[in-house]
Amino acid sequence: MPQNYVVVTAHRSEFPQPIHFTKGAALTIGEQYQGPEDWDNWYFCTVEGLPGGWVPAQVIHWDRDGFGTALEDYTARELDVDPGDTLSGTRILNGWAWCHSSDGKASGWVPLENLREAP
């Protein structure tokens, strides 16, 4: 069920070319994210011919050490937001929410720490 949010802190993507792939794609799995945020279970992955990016563990099937297969279609696209923006979130993974803008024209990941649940 979708959750409505209000943005309390601006967010800007630092990745203009986010990783994206379809279910069944072969992944090379690199380092696990390490940082002060509560963003556990994100891995830096690459797909042949595309720039690498952060992928949640929930969409990876580990085939063997350092390699895996995508369990679903995925994009690491982040949504640029400003305080006061209203969003509809449809999925939460590892400290991030997949959100849609109130006008429905844009979607992407936003850190949960930048959001407040709206009534």
N, CA, C and O of each residue as an XYZ file, in Angstrom:
476
protein
N       0.845     -1.174      0.000
C       0.000      0.000      0.000
C       0.897      1.245      0.000
O       1.828      1.330      0.800
N       0.632      2.191     -0.868
C       1.447      3.408     -0.933
C       1.401      4.213      0.369
O       0.387      4.252      1.066
N       2.521      4.844      0.667
C       2.633      5.724      1.834
C       2.910      7.134      1.330
O       3.772      7.329      0.473
N       2.188      8.113      1.853
C       2.424      9.500      1.479
C       3.494     10.107      2.372
O       3.526      9.868      3.579
N       4.377     10.906      1.753
C       5.475     11.545      2.468
C       5.531     13.026      2.136
O       5.065     13.466      1.085
N       6.118     13.791      3.066
C       6.493     15.173      2.839
C       8.006     15.223      2.978
O       8.565     14.668      3.925
N       8.666     15.883      2.043
C      10.119     16.008      2.088
C      10.496     17.046      3.142
O       9.969     18.158      3.147
N      11.423     16.665      4.045
C      11.875     17.595      5.087
C      13.288     18.095      4.818
O      13.684     19.133      5.346
N      14.055     17.371      4.005
C      15.420     17.760      3.648
C      15.617     17.506      2.159
O      15.261     16.444      1.649
N      16.185     18.485      1.471
C      16.420     18.331      0.025
C      17.351     17.147     -0.249
O      18.204     16.798      0.567
N      17.160     16.548     -1.414
C      18.045     15.467     -1.870
C      18.345     15.689     -3.344
O      17.445     15.970     -4.135
N      19.612     15.561     -3.707
C      20.053     15.649     -5.093
C      20.889     14.426     -5.415
O      21.799     14.069     -4.666
N      20.585     13.797     -6.510
C      21.333     12.621     -6.934
C      22.750     13.007     -7.330
O      22.974     14.042     -7.958
N      23.688     12.173     -6.962
C      25.081     12.345     -7.365
C      25.435     11.414     -8.521
O      26.593     11.335     -8.931
N      24.437     10.714     -9.042
C      24.668      9.720    -10.083
C      23.795     10.013    -11.303
O      22.665      9.531    -11.381
N      24.312     10.806    -12.264
C      23.501     11.167    -13.434
C      23.210      9.992    -14.361
O      22.264     10.052    -15.147
N      23.999      8.929    -14.285
C      23.774      7.733    -15.102
C      23.643      6.519    -14.186
O      24.587      5.739    -14.062
N      22.483      6.348    -13.542
C      22.333      5.262    -12.574
C      22.317      3.890    -13.246
O      21.886      3.740    -14.389
N      22.796      2.906    -12.507
C      22.747      1.540    -13.002
C      21.289      1.122    -13.164
O      20.427      1.525    -12.383
N      21.027      0.322    -14.170
C      19.689     -0.233    -14.385
C      19.860     -1.558    -15.115
O      20.810     -1.736    -15.878
N      18.940     -2.483    -14.879
C      19.006     -3.778    -15.538
C      17.656     -4.475    -15.444
O      16.767     -4.052    -14.705
N      17.529     -5.542    -16.201
C      16.294     -6.325    -16.193
C      16.516     -7.641    -15.450
O      17.648     -8.078    -15.244
N      15.431     -8.243    -15.064
C      15.471     -9.527    -14.378
C      16.313    -10.508    -15.196
O      16.168    -10.604    -16.415
N      17.189    -11.230    -14.507
C      18.028    -12.218    -15.162
C      19.389    -11.694    -15.600
O      20.233    -12.472    -16.046
N      19.619    -10.378    -15.481
C      20.906     -9.800    -15.886
C      22.031    -10.358    -15.024
O      21.855    -10.595    -13.829
N      23.186    -10.564    -15.644
C      24.383    -11.020    -14.925
C      25.017     -9.823    -14.221
O      25.262     -8.790    -14.844
N      25.278     -9.964    -12.936
C      25.838     -8.892    -12.129
C      27.219     -9.275    -11.611
O      27.449    -10.416    -11.210
N      28.123     -8.321    -11.623
C      29.383     -8.469    -10.912
C      29.215     -7.686     -9.627
O      28.961     -6.481     -9.659
N      29.353     -8.358     -8.497
C      29.054     -7.769     -7.193
C      30.353     -7.349     -6.518
O      31.259     -8.156     -6.310
N      30.420     -6.064     -6.182
C      31.610     -5.518     -5.541
C      31.396     -5.268     -4.071
O      30.764     -6.058     -3.370
N      31.939     -4.144     -3.613
C      31.940     -3.806     -2.193
C      30.545     -3.547     -1.640
O      29.639     -3.122     -2.357
N      30.396     -3.816     -0.344
C      29.171     -3.471      0.361
C      29.299     -2.035      0.845
O      30.380     -1.615      1.260
N      28.196     -1.270      0.796
C      28.222      0.120      1.232
C      28.596      0.190      2.704
O      28.054     -0.546      3.529
N      29.517      1.074      3.022
C      29.936      1.345      4.396
C      29.844      2.843      4.616
O      30.535      3.604      3.939
N      29.022      3.279      5.531
C      28.903      4.705      5.779
C      28.152      4.968      7.061
O      27.645      4.041      7.693
N      28.078      6.236      7.452
C      27.425      6.580      8.713
C      25.901      6.459      8.661
O      25.249      6.380      9.702
N      25.333      6.445      7.452
C      23.883      6.343      7.323
C      23.430      4.916      7.632
O      24.240      3.990      7.670
N      22.154      4.756      7.847
C      21.575      3.436      8.112
C      21.158      2.795      6.785
O      19.993      2.458      6.576
N      22.144      2.637      5.892
C      21.882      2.099      4.564
C      22.575      0.756      4.420
O      23.552      0.633      3.681
N      22.078     -0.240      5.116
C      22.678     -1.576      5.070
C      22.248     -2.330      3.824
O      21.220     -2.028      3.218
N      23.045     -3.304      3.458
C      22.720     -4.254      2.386
C      22.625     -3.632      0.997
O      21.778     -4.032      0.198
N      23.479     -2.664      0.704
C      23.630     -2.131     -0.647
C      25.004     -2.565     -1.152
O      25.994     -2.474     -0.427
N      25.059     -3.035     -2.392
C      26.305     -3.513     -2.987
C      26.567     -2.772     -4.291
O      25.648     -2.514     -5.069
N      27.844     -2.431     -4.521
C      28.205     -1.779     -5.768
C      28.325     -2.862     -6.830
O      29.181     -3.742     -6.736
N      27.471     -2.793     -7.831
C      27.419     -3.816     -8.872
C      27.674     -3.206    -10.242
O      27.479     -2.010    -10.459
N      28.112     -4.053    -11.153
C      28.243     -3.644    -12.547
C      27.534     -4.661    -13.418
O      27.406     -5.837    -13.076
N      27.081     -4.168    -14.548
C      26.475     -4.973    -15.600
C      27.281     -4.659    -16.850
O      27.607     -3.499    -17.103
N      27.601     -5.663    -17.621
C      28.441     -5.453    -18.800
C      27.913     -4.323    -19.672
O      26.742     -4.300    -20.050
N      28.811     -3.382    -19.984
C      28.474     -2.289    -20.884
C      27.810     -1.093    -20.239
O      27.486     -0.127    -20.930
N      27.595     -1.129    -18.922
C      26.928     -0.016    -18.234
C      27.768      0.449    -17.053
O      28.550     -0.325    -16.501
N      27.608      1.738    -16.655
C      28.297      2.198    -15.449
C      27.786      1.431    -14.229
O      26.641      0.980    -14.209
N      28.627      1.289    -13.230
C      28.231      0.596    -12.010
C      27.351      1.452    -11.136
O      27.173      2.643    -11.387
N      26.794      0.830    -10.096
C      25.951      1.562     -9.165
C      25.550      0.702     -7.986
O      25.856     -0.490     -7.935
N      24.865      1.317     -7.043
C      24.448      0.645     -5.808
C      23.145     -0.114     -6.015
O      22.182      0.407     -6.577
N      23.141     -1.360     -5.546
C      22.007     -2.265     -5.739
C      21.652     -2.888     -4.390
O      22.548     -3.339     -3.676
N      20.368     -2.926     -4.020
C      19.980     -3.549     -2.755
C      20.118     -5.071     -2.831
O      19.829     -5.685     -3.858
N      20.562     -5.660     -1.731
C      20.781     -7.109     -1.680
C      19.524     -7.897     -2.050
O      19.619     -9.005     -2.578
N      18.341     -7.325     -1.773
C      17.089     -8.041     -2.010
C      16.832     -8.344     -3.487
O      16.006     -9.204     -3.793
N      17.512     -7.667     -4.404
C      17.275     -7.927     -5.824
C      18.402     -8.738     -6.459
O      18.461     -8.883     -7.680
N      19.310     -9.274     -5.606
C      20.459    -10.032     -6.100
C      20.355    -11.496     -5.668
O      20.093    -11.798     -4.504
N      20.564    -12.390     -6.626
C      20.755    -13.808     -6.312
C      22.245    -14.084     -6.489
O      22.779    -13.973     -7.593
N      22.918    -14.450     -5.379
C      24.355    -14.742     -5.457
C      24.552    -16.094     -6.112
O      24.117    -17.118     -5.586
N      25.212    -16.096     -7.267
C      25.488    -17.341     -7.985
C      26.778    -17.974     -7.492
O      26.827    -19.174     -7.220
N      27.813    -17.170     -7.380
C      29.098    -17.608     -6.845
C      29.824    -16.366     -6.360
O      29.364    -15.248     -6.589
N      30.925    -16.548     -5.709
C      31.650    -15.438     -5.102
C      31.885    -14.296     -6.094
O      32.606    -14.454     -7.079
N      31.265    -13.142     -5.818
C      31.473    -11.968     -6.646
C      30.573    -11.851     -7.862
O      30.677    -10.879     -8.611
N      29.689    -12.822     -8.076
C      28.810    -12.777     -9.246
C      27.387    -13.139     -8.834
O      27.169    -13.906     -7.896
N      26.433    -12.574     -9.551
C      25.046    -12.848     -9.232
C      24.143    -12.622    -10.423
O      24.590    -12.285    -11.519
N      22.851    -12.819    -10.174
C      21.823    -12.646    -11.185
C      20.731    -11.759    -10.603
O      20.371    -11.892     -9.433
N      20.210    -10.860    -11.417
C      19.139     -9.964    -10.976
C      17.838    -10.739    -10.801
O      17.403    -11.461    -11.698
N      17.226    -10.575     -9.630
C      15.953    -11.242     -9.346
C      14.751    -10.480     -9.908
O      13.650    -11.023     -9.987
N      14.968     -9.218    -10.297
C      13.882     -8.388    -10.821
C      14.473     -7.228    -11.607
O      15.676     -6.978    -11.547
N      13.626     -6.525    -12.342
C      14.046     -5.292    -13.002
C      14.415     -4.282    -11.914
O      13.790     -4.252    -10.854
N      15.429     -3.456    -12.178
C      15.870     -2.503    -11.161
C      16.511     -1.288    -11.816
O      17.164     -1.395    -12.854
N      16.314     -0.133    -11.191
C      17.049      1.084    -11.532
C      17.463      1.767    -10.245
O      16.710      1.784     -9.272
N      18.666      2.334    -10.240
C      19.160      3.079     -9.088
C      18.839      4.565     -9.208
O      19.401      5.376     -8.472
N      17.953      4.932    -10.115
C      17.594      6.338    -10.307
C      17.121      6.943     -8.982
O      16.279      6.372     -8.289
N      17.675      8.102     -8.648
C      17.272      8.832     -7.457
C      16.394     10.004     -7.868
O      16.527     10.541     -8.967
N      15.505     10.387     -6.981
C      14.583     11.485     -7.244
C      15.095     12.740     -6.540
O      15.297     12.734     -5.326
N      15.302     13.810     -7.295
C      15.686     15.096     -6.706
C      14.447     15.720     -6.085
O      13.421     15.870     -6.747
N      14.546     16.085     -4.800
C      13.393     16.630     -4.078
C      13.807     17.830     -3.235
O      14.981     18.010     -2.911
N      12.817     18.645     -2.888
C      13.015     19.825     -2.053
C      12.048     19.789     -0.881
O      10.994     19.159     -0.969
N      12.395     20.463      0.227
C      11.484     20.509      1.374
C      10.092     20.995      0.959
O       9.942     21.950      0.197
N       9.083     20.303      1.489
C       7.698     20.639      1.180
C       7.109     19.828      0.048
O       5.887     19.764     -0.092
N       7.959     19.197     -0.774
C       7.439     18.334     -1.843
C       6.639     17.195     -1.223
O       6.986     16.695     -0.154
N       5.575     16.791     -1.896
C       4.799     15.637     -1.445
C       5.042     14.486     -2.407
O       5.078     14.663     -3.624
N       5.206     13.302     -1.829
C       5.547     12.110     -2.603
C       4.675     10.944     -2.180
O       4.107     10.931     -1.088
N       4.583      9.972     -3.063
C       3.924      8.714     -2.748
C       4.978      7.617     -2.828
O       5.561      7.389     -3.888
N       5.224      6.940     -1.713
C       6.224      5.882     -1.672
C       5.577      4.518     -1.829
O       4.552      4.228     -1.212
N       6.188      3.685     -2.663
C       5.599      2.370     -2.916
C       6.484      1.207     -2.466
O       6.034      0.061     -2.448
N       7.738      1.489     -2.103
C       8.630      0.415     -1.674
C       9.727      1.002     -0.800
O      10.253      2.076     -1.093
N      10.074      0.298      0.273
C      11.173      0.703      1.142
C      12.208     -0.398      1.151
O      11.893     -1.565      1.381
N      13.457     -0.012      0.895
C      14.572     -0.961      0.951
C      15.780     -0.290      1.586
O      16.284      0.709      1.075
N      16.233     -0.833      2.683
C      17.528     -0.500      3.261
C      17.759      1.000      3.442
O      18.811      1.517      3.066
N      16.781      1.695      4.016
C      16.934      3.107      4.309
C      16.513      4.054      3.194
O      16.684      5.266      3.320
N      15.968      3.526      2.112
C      15.521      4.340      0.978
C      14.086      3.972      0.620
O      13.648      2.844      0.847
N      13.360      4.935      0.059
C      11.983      4.700     -0.401
C      11.902      4.992     -1.895
O      12.438      5.993     -2.371
N      11.225      4.108     -2.632
C      10.936      4.370     -4.046
C       9.699      5.251     -4.064
O       8.632      4.845     -3.603
N       9.844      6.461     -4.600
C       8.770      7.448     -4.528
C       8.387      7.976     -5.906
O       9.168      7.940     -6.857
N       7.155      8.465     -5.972
C       6.621      9.115     -7.166
C       6.257     10.544     -6.776
O       5.706     10.777     -5.700
N       6.567     11.502     -7.654
C       6.205     12.896     -7.392
C       4.683     13.028     -7.376
O       3.969     12.188     -7.925
N       4.207     14.078     -6.748
C       2.755     14.256     -6.624
C       2.072     14.409     -7.972
O       0.893     14.080     -8.103
N       2.792     14.905     -8.985
C       2.192     15.031    -10.316
C       2.343     13.754    -11.139
O       1.838     13.672    -12.258
N       3.047     12.743    -10.580
C       3.212     11.463    -11.265
C       4.184     11.473    -12.424
O       4.285     10.485    -13.151
N       4.906     12.572    -12.614
C       5.803     12.681    -13.771
C       7.211     12.175    -13.508
O       7.965     11.945    -14.453
N       7.587     11.996    -12.239
C       8.944     11.563    -11.919
C       8.908     10.533    -10.797
O       8.013     10.547     -9.951
N       9.895      9.639    -10.802
C       9.998      8.650     -9.738
C      11.464      8.313     -9.523
O      12.297      8.486    -10.412
N      11.760      7.830     -8.325
C      13.119      7.435     -8.005
C      13.271      7.206     -6.507
O      12.329      7.375     -5.733
N      14.480      6.818     -6.122
C      14.793      6.537     -4.725
C      15.088      7.832     -3.972
O      15.729      8.740     -4.499
N      14.609      7.899     -2.728
C      14.852      9.030     -1.822
C      15.230      8.442     -0.467
O      14.586      7.501     -0.003
N      16.278      8.989      0.183
C      16.606      8.490      1.531
C      15.446      8.713      2.498
O      14.861      9.797      2.530
N      15.116      7.704      3.275
C      14.022      7.822      4.239
C      14.263      8.945      5.242
O      13.313      9.573      5.709
N      15.528      9.203      5.576
C      15.838     10.243      6.540
C      15.460     11.634      6.037
O      15.429     12.579      6.826
N      15.176     11.781      4.753
C      14.777     13.069      4.169
C      13.262     13.229      4.132
O      12.755     14.253      3.674
N      12.537     12.223      4.612
C      11.080     12.194      4.480
C      10.387     12.130      5.840
O      10.952     11.652      6.823
N       9.157     12.622      5.867
C       8.285     12.466      7.022
C       6.962     11.920      6.496
O       6.460     12.367      5.465
N       6.404     10.949      7.217
C       5.116     10.400      6.783
C       4.056     11.487      6.862
O       3.979     12.237      7.835
N       3.245     11.554      5.822
C       2.146     12.528      5.778
C       0.848     11.826      6.134
O       0.704     10.626      5.902
N      -0.097     12.566      6.693
C      -1.388     11.958      7.052
C      -2.170     11.527      5.822
O      -3.275     11.000      5.947
